[in-house]
Amino acid sequence: MDNRLASLLQRGEDLTRAEYRVLAFIADHALQVGKLTVRELARETFVSTATVMRLCHKLGFSGYSELLFTIKQLLSDNPTLALASPSPGNLPAAFQQFIANYQRTFAYVSAEKIAAFSDLLQQEESFYLYGTGFSHLFAEYLEKKLQILGKSAFVSGGGDSRGIFLNNAPKYRVLIVISRSGKTEQVLDKTRIARNIGMQVVAFTRASINPLAPLADIHFPLYDDASDAAVDAGEITSFESNLVMLMDLLLLGATGGLRAAR
């Protein structure tokens, strides 16, 4: 059965055995049915044309042509794989630990900080993003998200000169910096300049005492169970996926998406 026809099959209530046989044939031969006349479909399913027409009416269609049109529309959607029953054995050993780490982050993220970010996103139109090393990738991710929302957003990183920042920063109202340690000197330097020229600062760091946090107007600390040595060694942790999830939830809340993430 083609999963794209699931909504059609859900209409099939109080059907006779013959009508259900026709519906089952449609589900199993969706692409073929679009090429069949009502008589040909009746012949393939060993029923009368009247049975096919009664099925159409029970499914809520005026006739066979409307049924075919609906099938064509449903099949034009992107197909999705059927969901299998979840099995604990399919989950990586670290899965539950990642979930626990996501929840720990939100012990640090207060409703006041979420509201402050939401207000900032709604009130301001121009954002400068900065991150070095691996953090630059996440700055680029957030930049693209802001641009999709119609904001003016520009990103730079450790490979750019100080002059690039000095020339471009005054054009923007908000600086968003991402630094896992909160100690990177290049990030601290740009943040101090931003504050001196009147920009508002949003910072994402690990949940630790660091010099960047007090420089930010809005600071989002993320739970990070990795040691500095593990971070330097490039070990895989939940911090990165935690960061992306937090960014997306903040954007959803600020834009009313999914009913403000409920």
Secondary structure, DSSP 8 states (H G I E B T S, - for coil): --GGGHHHHTT--S--HHHHHHHHHHHHTHHHHTT--HHHHHHHHT--HHHHHHHHHHTT-SSHHHHHHHHHHHHHS----------GGGS-TTHHHHHHHHHHHTTTS-HHHHHHHHHHHHH--EEEEEE-TTHHHHHHHHHHHHHHTT-EEEEEETTS-HHHHHHHGGG-SEEEEE-SSS--HHHHHHHHHHHHTT-EEEEEEESS--SSGGG-SEEEEE-----HHHHHTT---SHHHHHHHHHHHHHHHHHTTHHHH-
